[in-house]
Amino acid sequence: MILIVILVLLFVSYFMSKKEHFESDDEVDILIFISKTCPHCVTYRNKVHTDLLNKFEDTNNKLKLIVSDEDENGDFDKYQIQYVPACVIIKNNKSDKLSGQITYDNIMNKINSM
């Protein structure tokens, strides 16, 4: 009986350590900058953005899509966005641009390193 309890605890702890979701009380804003005319942005919006929305749905991470010709708040200028698609992550009042592709893993790595 004790062996079964130990095995169950090991099994649960193994799968808890493999969780993909970022769990923190820190609120994180993820700003995605795109243009309607950029082919890479169209691909991102059609293939990646919905997946990211689903993965961040039940977390403290807020995903916001900012389109260049609809940027009423001036975020492109504020974060000095010179190319698209681009991603800026804001955590603990600090912002940092994501380098490389905008993927769930790259975003999570950046969040965890901040």
Backbone as CSV, one residue per row, in Angstrom:
resi,resn,N_x,N_y,N_z,CA_x,CA_y,CA_z,C_x,C_y,C_z
1,MET,0.821,-1.200,0.000,0.000,0.000,0.000,0.861,1.258,0.000
2,ILE,1.896,1.261,0.806,2.796,2.415,0.874,3.478,2.623,-0.471
3,LEU,3.848,1.528,-1.117,4.492,1.611,-2.424,3.566,2.267,-3.452
4,ILE,2.292,1.956,-3.412,1.320,2.545,-4.342,1.208,4.052,-4.095
5,VAL,1.157,4.455,-2.847,1.075,5.881,-2.518,2.317,6.609,-3.026
6,ILE,3.485,6.021,-2.827,4.737,6.630,-3.291,4.742,6.744,-4.813
7,LEU,4.303,5.708,-5.502,4.253,5.742,-6.963,3.288,6.817,-7.471
8,VAL,2.152,6.936,-6.828,1.180,7.949,-7.221,1.764,9.352,-7.009
9,LEU,2.418,9.565,-5.877,3.035,10.864,-5.611,4.125,11.189,-6.623
10,LEU,4.933,10.214,-6.976,5.972,10.420,-7.984,5.356,10.748,-9.344
11,PHE,4.321,10.045,-9.695,3.631,10.260,-10.966,3.053,11.674,-11.036
12,VAL,2.380,12.097,-9.980,1.775,13.430,-9.942,2.850,14.510,-9.983
13,SER,3.905,14.357,-9.218,4.953,15.379,-9.192,5.673,15.466,-10.537
14,TYR,5.839,14.354,-11.228,6.469,14.370,-12.546,5.635,15.189,-13.529
15,PHE,4.333,14.956,-13.576,3.490,15.672,-14.524,3.266,17.122,-14.122
16,MET,3.320,17.424,-12.844,3.225,18.821,-12.416,4.454,19.598,-12.869
17,SER,5.603,18.963,-12.888,6.826,19.643,-13.314,6.863,19.847,-14.824
18,LYS,6.061,19.113,-15.564,6.023,19.214,-17.024,4.943,20.165,-17.525
19,LYS,4.266,20.854,-16.616,3.200,21.762,-17.029,3.734,22.835,-17.949
20,GLU,2.981,23.139,-19.000,3.386,24.156,-19.967,2.998,25.557,-19.536
21,HIS,1.971,25.692,-18.753,1.450,27.017,-18.458,2.310,27.738,-17.437
22,PHE,2.421,29.030,-17.648,3.142,29.910,-16.756,2.219,30.230,-15.598
23,GLU,2.630,29.903,-14.395,1.797,30.177,-13.243,2.506,31.159,-12.348
24,SER,1.943,32.331,-12.234,2.529,33.370,-11.424,1.441,34.362,-11.078
25,ASP,1.651,35.085,-10.005,0.722,36.146,-9.656,1.035,37.417,-10.426
26,ASP,2.199,37.447,-11.082,2.592,38.614,-11.863,1.716,38.723,-13.100
27,GLU,1.178,39.923,-13.296,0.413,40.165,-14.514,1.388,40.531,-15.625
28,VAL,1.228,39.899,-16.768,2.119,40.118,-17.895,1.282,40.564,-19.094
29,ASP,1.725,41.651,-19.731,1.096,42.115,-20.961,1.980,41.709,-22.125
30,ILE,1.379,41.091,-23.116,2.092,40.660,-24.318,1.493,41.439,-25.482
31,LEU,2.282,42.358,-26.027,1.819,43.202,-27.123,2.375,42.660,-28.422
32,ILE,1.496,42.370,-29.361,1.887,41.871,-30.674,1.605,42.976,-31.690
33,PHE,2.637,43.390,-32.404,2.530,44.464,-33.391,2.541,43.863,-34.797
34,ILE,1.516,44.230,-35.587,1.425,43.706,-36.953,0.968,44.803,-37.910
35,SER,1.036,44.487,-39.181,0.508,45.333,-40.254,-0.417,44.458,-41.101
36,LYS,-1.469,45.045,-41.608,-2.409,44.284,-42.447,-1.794,43.879,-43.782
37,THR,-0.769,44.617,-44.235,-0.197,44.355,-45.560,1.056,43.485,-45.522
38,CYS,1.573,43.208,-44.368,2.789,42.387,-44.238,2.422,40.908,-44.352
39,PRO,3.021,40.171,-45.297,2.674,38.756,-45.452,3.008,37.914,-44.217
40,HIS,4.091,38.255,-43.522,4.446,37.512,-42.300,3.408,37.760,-41.197
41,CYS,2.900,38.981,-41.153,1.876,39.326,-40.164,0.568,38.605,-40.443
42,VAL,0.211,38.519,-41.718,-1.013,37.805,-42.100,-0.890,36.336,-41.699
43,THR,0.265,35.756,-41.952,0.503,34.359,-41.554,0.414,34.214,-40.044
44,TYR,1.042,35.130,-39.302,0.980,35.094,-37.838,-0.476,35.155,-37.386
45,ARG,-1.218,36.124,-37.912,-2.598,36.325,-37.466,-3.472,35.110,-37.778
46,ASN,-3.264,34.486,-38.934,-4.093,33.356,-39.340,-3.702,32.044,-38.675
47,LYS,-2.432,31.875,-38.336,-1.974,30.565,-37.858,-1.518,30.531,-36.404
48,VAL,-1.080,31.648,-35.858,-0.459,31.621,-34.538,-1.294,32.329,-33.478
49,HIS,-1.885,33.457,-33.817,-2.523,34.303,-32.809,-3.646,33.595,-32.047
50,THR,-4.507,32.896,-32.741,-5.611,32.188,-32.069,-5.082,31.130,-31.116
51,ASP,-4.037,30.432,-31.523,-3.417,29.429,-30.657,-2.866,30.079,-29.386
52,LEU,-2.210,31.227,-29.534,-1.684,31.931,-28.363,-2.814,32.408,-27.457
53,LEU,-3.883,32.927,-28.044,-5.032,33.352,-27.240,-5.564,32.200,-26.393
54,ASN,-5.665,31.026,-26.983,-6.153,29.854,-26.254,-5.199,29.448,-25.142
55,LYS,-3.902,29.488,-25.407,-2.922,29.063,-24.397,-2.833,30.046,-23.232
56,PHE,-3.059,31.323,-23.483,-2.960,32.325,-22.422,-4.304,32.650,-21.787
57,GLU,-5.351,31.957,-22.201,-6.709,32.280,-21.773,-6.883,32.243,-20.246
58,ASP,-6.404,31.236,-19.584,-6.623,31.075,-18.148,-5.388,31.441,-17.337
59,THR,-4.638,32.423,-17.797,-3.439,32.853,-17.088,-3.536,34.342,-16.789
60,ASN,-2.538,34.864,-16.102,-2.461,36.301,-15.837,-1.834,37.049,-17.007
61,ASN,-1.584,36.361,-18.103,-0.966,36.966,-19.277,-2.046,37.517,-20.193
62,LYS,-1.903,38.789,-20.562,-2.871,39.436,-21.455,-2.226,39.634,-22.816
63,LEU,-2.831,39.085,-23.824,-2.336,39.172,-25.190,-3.121,40.259,-25.926
64,LYS,-2.394,41.243,-26.473,-3.050,42.351,-27.180,-2.444,42.484,-28.565
65,LEU,-3.308,42.505,-29.578,-2.886,42.657,-30.963,-3.011,44.131,-31.348
66,ILE,-1.902,44.720,-31.834,-1.889,46.127,-32.225,-1.572,46.203,-33.710
67,VAL,-2.517,46.708,-34.480,-2.375,46.822,-35.931,-1.883,48.230,-36.252
68,SER,-0.891,48.340,-37.131,-0.206,49.615,-37.388,-1.145,50.765,-37.725
69,ASP,-2.099,50.565,-38.607,-2.965,51.677,-38.998,-4.169,51.868,-38.073
70,GLU,-4.208,51.119,-36.962,-5.271,51.268,-35.966,-4.683,51.584,-34.590
71,ASP,-3.440,52.048,-34.555,-2.713,52.290,-33.301,-3.042,53.666,-32.740
72,GLU,-4.205,53.795,-32.119,-4.657,55.079,-31.578,-3.864,55.518,-30.354
73,ASN,-3.285,54.566,-29.618,-2.538,54.896,-28.399,-1.075,55.244,-28.662
74,GLY,-0.618,55.085,-29.890,0.770,55.393,-30.216,1.770,54.368,-29.688
75,ASP,1.319,53.115,-29.543,2.209,52.075,-29.011,3.387,51.769,-29.940
76,PHE,3.198,51.895,-31.246,4.308,51.667,-32.176,5.455,52.629,-31.868
77,ASP,5.111,53.897,-31.621,6.128,54.889,-31.276,6.660,54.677,-29.852
78,LYS,5.772,54.423,-28.932,6.160,54.261,-27.526,7.197,53.155,-27.353
79,TYR,7.016,52.033,-28.052,7.934,50.899,-27.913,8.944,50.823,-29.067
80,GLN,8.988,51.881,-29.876,9.953,52.007,-30.977,9.946,50.782,-31.902
81,ILE,8.751,50.427,-32.350,8.596,49.282,-33.251,8.968,49.723,-34.668
82,GLN,9.980,49.090,-35.230,10.460,49.456,-36.555,10.204,48.362,-37.589
83,TYR,9.830,47.188,-37.132,9.539,46.079,-38.045,8.394,45.264,-37.469
84,VAL,7.702,44.572,-38.339,6.586,43.724,-37.916,6.725,42.354,-38.565
85,PRO,6.186,41.318,-38.008,5.563,41.295,-36.689,6.605,41.463,-35.583
86,ALA,6.175,42.065,-34.495,7.048,42.276,-33.344,6.252,42.005,-32.074
87,CYS,6.984,41.737,-31.014,6.350,41.417,-29.737,7.096,42.132,-28.615
88,VAL,6.342,42.797,-27.748,6.887,43.429,-26.556,6.194,42.801,-25.358
89,ILE,6.986,42.433,-24.365,6.449,41.814,-23.154,6.670,42.783,-21.999
90,ILE,5.620,43.020,-21.225,5.684,43.933,-20.093,5.389,43.142,-18.824
91,LYS,6.366,43.138,-17.925,6.229,42.413,-16.660,6.876,43.252,-15.565
92,ASN,6.173,43.433,-14.471,6.676,44.224,-13.344,7.112,45.619,-13.786
93,ASN,6.302,46.249,-14.644,6.558,47.594,-15.162,7.835,47.711,-15.987
94,LYS,8.374,46.594,-16.458,9.536,46.597,-17.339,9.117,45.981,-18.661
95,SER,9.592,46.580,-19.754,9.247,46.044,-21.071,10.506,45.540,-21.765
96,ASP,10.324,44.522,-22.586,11.433,43.952,-23.344,10.890,43.392,-24.650
97,LYS,11.626,43.627,-25.727,11.224,43.101,-27.023,11.652,41.642,-27.139
98,LEU,10.795,40.874,-27.755,11.088,39.470,-28.026,11.915,39.396,-29.299
99,SER,13.002,38.661,-29.251,13.773,38.455,-30.477,13.436,37.074,-31.024
100,GLY,13.433,36.955,-32.324,13.083,35.684,-32.952,11.599,35.609,-33.247
101,GLN,11.177,34.415,-33.606,9.776,34.192,-33.968,8.853,34.372,-32.779
102,ILE,7.638,34.788,-33.083,6.621,34.932,-32.051,5.942,33.584,-31.884
103,THR,6.418,32.823,-30.915,5.852,31.514,-30.601,5.567,31.450,-29.108
104,TYR,4.743,30.515,-28.720,4.430,30.323,-27.300,5.699,30.074,-26.498
105,ASP,6.555,29.179,-26.977,7.784,28.850,-26.247,8.700,30.056,-26.112
106,ASN,8.868,30.828,-27.179,9.728,32.007,-27.109,9.167,33.053,-26.151
107,ILE,7.860,33.235,-26.184,7.224,34.180,-25.254,7.415,33.717,-23.809
108,MET,7.182,32.442,-23.556,7.326,31.920,-22.198,8.771,32.024,-21.700
109,ASN,9.719,31.736,-22.577,11.126,31.860,-22.192,11.460,33.293,-21.819
110,LYS,10.960,34.250,-22.588,11.217,35.663,-22.296,10.569,36.066,-20.975
111,ILE,9.313,35.651,-20.768,8.617,35.977,-19.519,9.377,35.407,-18.332
112,ASN,9.800,34.182,-18.423,10.498,33.542,-17.316,11.875,34.134,-17.063
113,SER,12.471,34.771,-18.072,13.803,35.366,-17.892,13.739,36.796,-17.388
114,MET,12.546,37.373,-17.340,12.412,38.773,-16.896,12.287,38.877,-15.383
